[in-house]
Amino acid sequence: MSQPNGQEVLCIGFGALGVMYSWILEKSGLKVTAITRPHMLDTMQSQGITIESEKFGTIKNWKPHRLVGDAAHANDRSYAYIVCSFKALPDLVPTASLVAPFIEGEHAQGKPPTIVLLQNGIGIEHPLQLTYPHVPIISVVAWIGANLLRERDAIRITHGKLERLVIGLYTGEGRSTTRGVAEDDFADPAGYIDDPDRKRAGLTSTDQFANALRAGGGTVEVAAEIQAARWLKALWNSALSSLCTLSRSTVSALLAPEVLPFTLPVTRRTMLEVLYVARAWGYSEEAVPMKAIDDTLRMTIQLYAPQPTKNLGTAPTSDVVNEKADSSRRATQNFKPSMLLDIEYGRPCELEPIIGSILDRARARGVATPRLDLVYATLKVQQDSALKSSSQRQENQEHINRWTHRKPPIAGAVDTHAWDRPAPKLGRFNSMDAGGDILSARPDKKLRGKPVDLDLA
């Protein structure tokens, strides 16, 4: 199947990820219009962007087909694809409100654009699909280490060797349970079951987008079950990204031989919590295998370990460090997860899609998540401060207030609709156990299932 050469693509969110994949898409023949931050627009237009990549080499003074500083200037034509590479911040502004002008505007009449969510997190697609059930959504899981550096009169992207996308058409989160039926309405929010022709069109659009990425030099896998791939990525983000953020360290520093015997077990057990939540939501060993935890740790150590770290007494991964350290891997060695960069710059981070959404689902199935609770509670303090400083517009303040009042303060909500409706007016503290944990947000709503003891050796 051929890629859609010459088609117009809109990239919203022109950071490191947006730059890398806009460059790849343009190499395939697509025309990218990128919305960048106004304070970087002049520099990008006059100097271009320098990409320093261990995989692709050095590309100097690159610019996309069009650069604009706001949505109004981009909304002058129709687009085949809208690539959302901005951070998913549902506690600040819904993704649906950012793409609305390009779906509801005069240039989008007829065939709607395909939305490409090149973002981290669990559950990011559902609110958008509920708002626009007729719009196909390509969900993308990105495995890439890239940072954007702004220097005096230059914009520079540093990128290591890792670059891989797993993409798939979003068809819902519903998984078959032991009874053989989906327990909630996360299944099929687009209504594909009643419109197979529209689903086939969405799958065709997904394949065409994958072909364009491959033609531009990207590494792409099309997944029949994209949600399983999201849970696999959540293992990395929820554990490694959050621990880097809490410790204010690069990934390499987290893997230094002096600290690895301490950081590795905690990282692994945090990943186990994520895995158990996935199991509670119906993702089997085949879909999200237990060995993915050690595979993820192995990959991370091979890529980011600052030096060989043999015989550290951590059986699952102590023999997997790449012995041939490459001294030229500066971009890889200095890589910081985006969550850490956001905290360093005082910006809101992806706390809700990376941690909060997993806790929502854990509470809905009665799965204990003590380590993730601690991560969420610690980062929530800084997140609230960043949200207050970012919510200058009245509509943002109103949205933040609504969001805050539907999120119980010990992380996560008690049912599967936490992202879709306000909390009941009866209050959030109707039932507590002796230890202070919320058991029910409503008198008639009890948690399903038993807490799982995750304190494994």
Secondary structure by P-SEA (a helix, b strand, c coil): ccccccbbbbbccccaaaaaaaaaaaaabbbbbbbccccaaaaaaaccbbbbccccccccccccccccccccccccccccbbbcccccccccccccccccccccccccccbbbbbbccccccccaaaaaaacccbbbbbbbbbbbbbbbbcccbbbbbbccbbbbbbbcccccccccccccccccccccccccccaaaaaaaaaaaaaaaaaaaaabbbbbbcccaaaaaaaaaaaaacaaaaaaaacccccccccccccccaaaaaaaaaaaaaaaaaaacccccccccaaaaaaaaaaaacccccccccccccccccccccccccccccccccccaaaaaaaaccccccccccaaaaaaaaaaccccaaaaaaaaaaaaaaaaaaaaacccaaaaaaaaaaaaaccccccccccccccccccccccccccccccccccccccccccccccccccc
